Amino acid sequence: MVDPRFESLLGPAHHQERPAQLAQVMLDTASRKTWRRTFLGIDYASNYSHYAANSYYNGLTQQLNLGVGTMIGRKLQLSSQIGAGTSNRFVGGNSVFVASEFEFLSAPTQELFDSRSYFLGVSSSATYTLNSRSSVRVTGNVSSIRRKARGLVDMTSYGAAGDWVYRVNRRTSLGVSFAYNHYDFVKVFGDSDIYTFGTHFGRQFGRDYQFKGALTMSQQSTVGVRTVNLDPVLSAILGRLTGAEVFESNNLIYGYNFSLSRTIRHSTITLTANRGINPGNGYFLTSVNQSGGVAFNHAVSRDLSFTGTLNFNKLASLGFASGAFASWTGGGGVTYKLTDSFGVNARYDWRSYDLRQSTFGRTGFRVSAGITYFPKQSVASMW
């Protein structure tokens, strides 16, 4: 797909959004292969952007997701996934760090600035079927995020998890889980250990509604260094207003994860809400993350489709920094197939960032239009 765009840029060296024109070439491909006992899936997405007057943002954005699974006997399933990517744009379009069906990714989707980030993650799991109604699964994962901006912190994480699922009937399932995650921060002294217990519930209501929910409780322990205001006497002696102190933060954090979706013929609407702990965005490190959103897709016909999203996200640091980071993002688009092979598309994406206890507050947007090539006959869809 080739499309011209107009957007605003959000960079670490600028205090105002800068409108910019750019040309962009995009490539998306996906492949699935199933054998008798083995599954292989590959997703690859990339785009090259060239800005007319902001060469800092020029470059290639890429994402690769690879998953493989196999059955050993009738009860044991093994699977592994790997995801890797790089991006310097985090508003609209074809986001590099979308997990697809590879749910293990802890990718940087809430970046504070449009500064280049690199991500690599690997996960493996084993699922054993106890009987026709229940199964157990164990999972291990490791991932790394590297950010080009000097003022943003890198992160390496690893963890393990286990869960048990019981299928009450064809429409209802229950489960419990335990997970351990360790975040190790680079460029600063600090790390976090997270232990999480969860209960899970899933239910299909009729033919149209599907509900998934989870309640969690996490024990968080963080050690690090943070900046503090000095006592006036010390400030006068040292000739500085702030200093650094080593801290330890221990909290018991409740969480939840809910989603409700409804499908009506050619339309799907999904509502989501969640609260939990994540490694942050390079400025806010280990943080409580609260988010909610709505997504809508509607296929008018095989040739015409619409989509729209609206999301809210809030990060509150658990020790490394004070204040909170909040963001609103949204967008909508349309795709129309002119022929079996070619179509036109248009999209608008918007975001608003607010960094509490500071003057930081920025709004960015992206407007795009382009031509899409469909390699085979398919229903019109958005990127």
C-alpha positions as CSV (number, residue, x, y, z in Angstrom):
1,M,0.0,0.0,0.0
2,V,1.3,3.5,-0.9
3,D,-0.3,6.5,0.7
4,P,0.4,10.2,1.3
5,R,-0.2,11.4,4.9
6,F,-0.4,14.6,6.9
7,E,0.3,14.4,10.7
8,S,1.7,16.0,13.7
9,L,4.9,14.9,15.4
10,L,5.8,14.3,19.0
11,G,9.5,14.3,19.7
12,P,11.7,14.6,22.8
13,A,13.4,17.7,21.6
14,H,10.2,19.7,20.8
15,H,7.6,21.3,23.0
16,Q,5.0,21.8,20.4
17,E,3.4,19.4,17.9
18,R,4.7,20.0,14.4
19,P,2.5,19.3,11.4
20,A,4.3,17.3,8.7
21,Q,3.7,15.9,5.2
22,L,5.1,12.5,4.4
23,A,5.0,9.7,1.9
24,Q,4.8,6.2,3.1
25,V,5.1,2.7,1.6
26,M,3.5,-0.2,3.6
27,L,3.7,-4.0,3.3
28,D,1.6,-6.4,5.4
29,T,1.7,-10.2,4.9
30,A,0.5,-13.2,6.9
31,S,0.7,-16.9,6.4
32,R,-0.6,-19.9,8.2
33,K,0.2,-23.6,7.6
34,T,-1.4,-26.5,9.4
35,W,-0.2,-30.1,9.3
36,R,-1.7,-33.1,11.1
37,R,-0.2,-32.2,14.5
38,T,1.7,-29.0,13.9
39,F,0.8,-25.3,13.3
40,L,3.0,-22.6,11.9
41,G,2.0,-18.9,11.7
42,I,4.0,-15.9,10.4
43,D,2.9,-12.2,10.5
44,Y,5.1,-9.5,9.0
45,A,4.3,-5.8,8.7
46,S,6.6,-2.9,7.6
47,N,6.5,0.6,6.3
48,Y,9.0,3.2,5.2
49,S,8.2,6.9,6.0
50,H,9.8,9.9,4.4
51,Y,9.0,13.3,5.9
52,A,9.3,16.4,3.7
53,A,10.7,18.6,6.5
54,N,11.4,16.4,9.5
55,S,14.1,13.9,8.5
56,Y,14.5,12.9,12.2
57,Y,11.4,10.7,11.8
58,N,12.4,9.1,8.5
59,G,13.0,5.4,8.6
60,L,11.7,1.9,8.5
61,T,9.1,0.5,10.9
62,Q,8.9,-3.3,11.1
63,Q,7.2,-6.1,13.0
64,L,7.7,-9.8,12.8
65,N,5.6,-12.4,14.7
66,L,6.3,-16.1,14.5
67,G,4.4,-18.9,16.2
68,V,4.7,-22.6,16.1
69,G,2.8,-25.3,18.0
70,T,2.6,-29.1,18.0
71,M,0.6,-31.9,19.6
72,I,2.5,-34.7,21.4
73,G,0.1,-37.6,21.8
74,R,-3.5,-36.7,22.5
75,K,-3.1,-34.5,25.6
76,L,0.1,-32.5,25.4
77,Q,0.4,-29.4,23.3
78,L,3.7,-27.4,23.0
79,S,3.9,-23.9,21.5
80,S,6.4,-21.1,21.1
81,Q,6.2,-17.6,19.9
82,I,8.7,-14.9,19.0
83,G,8.0,-11.2,18.3
84,A,10.4,-8.5,17.2
85,G,9.9,-5.0,16.0
86,T,11.1,-1.4,15.7
87,S,9.1,1.9,15.4
88,N,9.3,5.6,16.0
89,R,5.6,6.4,15.5
90,F,3.0,5.5,18.0
91,V,-0.2,7.1,16.7
92,G,-2.5,5.6,14.2
93,G,-1.9,3.5,11.1
94,N,-0.3,0.1,11.2
95,S,1.2,0.0,14.7
96,V,4.3,-2.2,14.9
97,F,3.7,-3.4,18.4
98,V,0.3,-5.2,17.9
99,A,0.4,-8.6,19.5
100,S,-1.8,-10.4,16.9
101,E,-2.7,-13.8,18.4
102,F,0.6,-13.9,20.2
103,E,-0.7,-12.7,23.6
104,F,2.7,-12.8,25.4
105,L,4.0,-9.5,23.9
106,S,4.7,-6.7,26.4
107,A,5.5,-4.2,23.7
108,P,5.9,-0.4,24.1
109,T,2.5,0.8,22.9
110,Q,2.2,3.7,25.4
111,E,5.4,5.6,24.5
112,L,5.7,9.2,25.7
113,F,7.6,10.4,22.7
114,D,7.9,9.4,19.0
115,S,11.5,8.2,19.6
116,R,12.7,5.0,18.1
117,S,12.2,1.8,20.2
118,Y,13.2,-1.8,19.6
119,F,11.4,-4.8,21.0
120,L,12.2,-8.5,21.2
121,G,10.1,-11.1,23.0
122,V,10.1,-14.9,23.3
123,S,7.5,-17.2,25.0
124,S,7.0,-20.9,25.3
125,S,4.2,-22.9,26.8
126,A,3.0,-26.4,27.5
127,T,-0.7,-27.3,27.8
128,Y,-1.8,-30.6,29.2
129,T,-5.5,-31.8,28.9
130,L,-6.5,-33.5,32.1
131,N,-9.9,-34.6,30.8
132,S,-12.6,-33.4,28.4
133,R,-13.4,-30.4,30.7
134,S,-10.1,-29.2,32.2
135,S,-6.6,-28.4,31.3
136,V,-3.4,-26.9,32.8
137,R,-0.8,-24.7,31.2
138,V,2.7,-23.5,32.1
139,T,4.4,-20.6,30.3
140,G,7.8,-18.9,30.4
141,N,8.7,-15.7,28.7
142,V,11.6,-13.1,28.2
143,S,11.5,-9.8,26.5
144,S,13.6,-6.7,26.0
145,I,12.8,-3.0,25.1
146,R,15.5,-0.6,24.0
147,R,14.8,3.1,23.4
148,K,17.1,5.4,21.4
149,A,16.4,8.5,23.4
150,R,19.0,9.0,26.1
151,G,16.5,10.2,28.7
152,L,14.2,7.1,28.4
153,V,14.9,3.9,30.3
154,D,15.4,0.5,28.7
155,M,13.9,-2.7,30.2
156,T,14.5,-6.4,30.2
157,S,11.9,-8.7,31.7
158,Y,11.4,-12.4,32.3
159,G,8.6,-14.4,33.9
160,A,6.6,-17.6,34.3
161,A,3.0,-18.4,34.7
162,G,0.6,-21.3,35.2
163,D,-3.2,-21.6,34.9
164,W,-6.0,-24.2,35.3
165,V,-9.2,-23.9,33.2
166,Y,-12.4,-25.8,33.7
167,R,-15.1,-25.8,31.1
168,V,-18.5,-26.0,32.8
169,N,-20.3,-26.4,29.5
170,R,-20.0,-25.4,25.9
171,R,-20.6,-21.7,26.8
172,T,-19.0,-21.3,30.2
173,S,-15.5,-21.7,31.5
174,L,-13.8,-20.9,34.9
175,G,-10.1,-20.7,35.7
176,V,-7.4,-19.7,38.2
177,S,-3.9,-18.5,37.5
178,F,-0.6,-17.5,39.0
179,A,2.2,-15.4,37.4
180,Y,5.6,-14.1,38.3
181,N,7.3,-11.3,36.4
182,H,10.6,-9.5,36.9
183,Y,11.5,-6.1,35.4
184,D,15.1,-5.1,35.2
185,F,15.7,-1.5,34.2
186,V,18.7,-0.3,32.2
187,K,20.3,3.2,32.4
188,V,19.1,3.5,36.0
189,F,19.4,1.4,39.2
190,G,16.2,-0.5,39.8
191,D,14.1,-3.6,39.4
192,S,10.7,-5.0,40.2
193,D,9.2,-8.4,41.1
194,I,5.5,-9.0,40.6
195,Y,3.5,-11.9,41.9
196,T,-0.1,-12.2,40.6
197,F,-3.0,-14.5,41.5
198,G,-6.1,-14.4,39.3
199,T,-9.6,-15.9,38.9
200,H,-11.1,-16.0,35.4
201,F,-14.6,-16.4,33.9
202,G,-15.8,-16.7,30.3
203,R,-19.3,-16.9,29.0
204,Q,-21.0,-17.0,25.6
205,F,-24.5,-15.4,25.8
206,G,-26.7,-16.5,22.9
207,R,-25.2,-16.1,19.4
208,D,-24.2,-12.5,19.7
209,Y,-22.6,-11.8,23.0
210,Q,-19.2,-13.0,24.4
211,F,-17.9,-12.0,27.9
212,K,-14.5,-12.6,29.4
213,G,-13.5,-11.4,32.9
214,A,-10.7,-11.7,35.4
215,L,-10.0,-10.5,38.9
216,T,-6.4,-10.3,40.1
217,M,-4.3,-9.5,43.2
218,S,-0.7,-8.6,42.8
219,Q,2.2,-8.3,45.2
220,Q,4.7,-5.7,43.9
221,S,8.2,-5.1,45.2
222,T,10.4,-2.4,43.7
223,V,13.9,-1.2,44.5
224,G,15.3,1.8,42.8
225,V,16.7,5.4,42.9
226,R,14.4,8.5,42.6
227,T,14.8,12.2,42.7
228,V,13.6,14.1,45.9
229,N,13.4,17.7,47.0
230,L,16.1,18.5,49.6
231,D,15.5,20.1,53.0
232,P,16.1,23.9,52.8
233,V,19.1,23.6,55.1
234,L,20.8,20.9,53.0
235,S,19.8,22.8,49.8
236,A,21.7,25.9,51.1
237,I,24.7,23.8,52.1
238,L,24.9,21.8,48.9
239,G,23.8,24.5,46.5
240,R,21.2,22.4,44.8
241,L,17.4,21.9,45.2
242,T,17.2,18.1,44.6
243,G,19.0,14.9,45.4
244,A,18.7,11.2,44.8
245,E,17.6,8.5,47.3
246,V,17.4,4.7,47.3
247,F,13.8,3.5,47.9
248,E,11.9,0.3,48.3
249,S,8.2,0.1,47.4
250,N,5.9,-2.7,48.4
251,N,2.3,-2.7,47.5
252,L,-0.7,-5.1,47.2
253,I,-2.5,-4.1,44.0
254,Y,-5.9,-5.3,42.9
255,G,-6.6,-5.7,39.2
256,Y,-9.3,-6.7,36.7
257,N,-9.6,-7.4,33.0
258,F,-13.0,-7.4,31.3
259,S,-14.2,-7.6,27.7
260,L,-17.6,-7.7,26.2
261,S,-18.2,-8.1,22.5
262,R,-21.3,-8.3,20.3
263,T,-21.5,-9.5,16.7
264,I,-24.5,-8.6,14.6
265,R,-24.3,-9.9,11.1
266,H,-21.5,-7.8,9.5
267,S,-20.8,-5.6,12.6
268,T,-18.7,-6.2,15.7
269,I,-18.5,-3.9,18.8
270,T,-16.1,-4.6,21.7
271,L,-15.8,-2.9,25.1
272,T,-12.7,-3.5,27.3
273,A,-11.5,-2.4,30.7
274,N,-8.5,-3.5,32.7
275,R,-6.3,-2.6,35.6
276,G,-2.9,-4.1,36.4
277,I,0.9,-3.6,36.7
278,N,3.2,-3.1,33.7
279,P,6.8,-1.9,33.2
280,G,5.8,1.6,32.1
281,N,6.9,3.6,29.1
282,G,10.5,4.6,29.8
283,Y,9.7,7.6,31.9
284,F,7.2,6.1,34.3
285,L,8.6,2.7,35.1
286,T,6.8,0.1,37.1
287,S,3.3,1.5,37.2
288,V,-0.4,0.7,37.8
289,N,-2.0,0.8,34.4
290,Q,-5.8,1.5,34.0
291,S,-7.4,1.5,30.6
292,G,-10.7,1.2,28.8
293,G,-11.8,1.3,25.2
294,V,-14.4,0.6,22.6
295,A,-13.8,-0.7,19.1
296,F,-16.3,-0.9,16.2
297,N,-16.1,-2.6,12.8
298,H,-18.8,-2.7,10.2
299,A,-18.8,-4.2,6.7
300,V,-21.4,-2.6,4.6
301,S,-20.7,-5.0,1.8
302,R,-17.8,-7.0,0.4
303,D,-16.5,-3.7,-1.0
304,L,-17.0,-1.2,1.7
305,S,-16.1,-1.3,5.4
306,F,-15.8,1.1,8.3
307,T,-13.9,1.0,11.6
308,G,-13.5,3.1,14.7
309,T,-11.7,3.1,18.1
310,L,-11.6,5.2,21.3
311,N,-9.3,4.3,24.2
312,F,-8.3,5.8,27.5
313,N,-5.1,4.9,29.4
314,K,-3.6,6.0,32.7
315,L,-0.2,5.2,34.3
316,A,0.6,5.8,37.9
317,S,4.2,5.1,39.0
318,L,4.9,2.8,41.9
319,G,7.9,4.6,43.2
320,F,10.2,5.8,40.4
321,A,8.4,9.1,39.7
322,S,5.5,11.1,41.1
323,G,2.4,12.1,39.2
324,A,0.5,10.2,36.5
325,F,0.5,9.9,32.7
326,A,-2.9,9.9,31.0
327,S,-3.7,9.5,27.3
328,W,-6.7,9.5,25.0
329,T,-6.5,7.9,21.6
330,G,-9.0,7.4,18.9
331,G,-9.5,7.0,15.2
332,G,-11.7,5.9,12.3
333,G,-11.3,4.8,8.8
334,V,-13.0,3.5,5.6
335,T,-11.9,1.1,2.9
336,Y,-13.6,0.8,-0.5
337,K,-12.7,-1.9,-3.1
338,L,-12.7,-0.5,-6.6
339,T,-11.9,-3.9,-8.1
340,D,-11.0,-7.4,-6.9
341,S,-7.3,-6.3,-6.6
342,F,-7.3,-2.6,-5.8
343,G,-9.1,-0.3,-3.3
344,V,-8.9,3.1,-1.8
345,N,-8.7,4.0,1.9
346,A,-8.8,7.0,4.2
347,R,-8.2,7.2,8.0
348,Y,-7.9,9.7,10.8
349,D,-6.1,9.0,14.1
350,W,-5.8,11.2,17.1
351,R,-4.1,11.2,20.5
352,S,-3.9,13.5,23.5
353,Y,-1.2,13.1,26.3
354,D,-1.3,14.7,29.7
355,L,1.5,14.4,32.2
356,R,0.2,15.3,35.6
357,Q,2.1,17.7,37.9
358,S,3.9,19.2,34.9
359,T,3.1,21.5,31.9
360,F,3.3,18.6,29.5
361,G,0.1,18.3,27.5
362,R,0.2,17.4,23.9
363,T,-2.2,16.5,21.1
364,G,-1.2,14.7,17.9
365,F,-3.0,13.4,14.9
366,R,-2.6,11.6,11.6
367,V,-4.6,11.9,8.4
368,S,-4.0,9.4,5.6
369,A,-5.3,8.3,2.3
370,G,-4.0,5.6,0.0
371,I,-4.4,2.8,-2.5
372,T,-4.5,-0.8,-1.3
373,Y,-3.6,-3.9,-3.2
374,F,-5.6,-7.1,-2.4
375,P,-3.6,-10.2,-3.4
376,K,-6.7,-12.3,-3.6
377,Q,-10.5,-11.8,-3.3
378,S,-11.4,-10.9,0.2
379,V,-13.8,-8.7,2.2
380,A,-12.5,-5.1,2.5
381,S,-10.7,-4.6,5.7
382,M,-8.7,-2.0,7.6
383,W,-5.0,-2.1,8.3
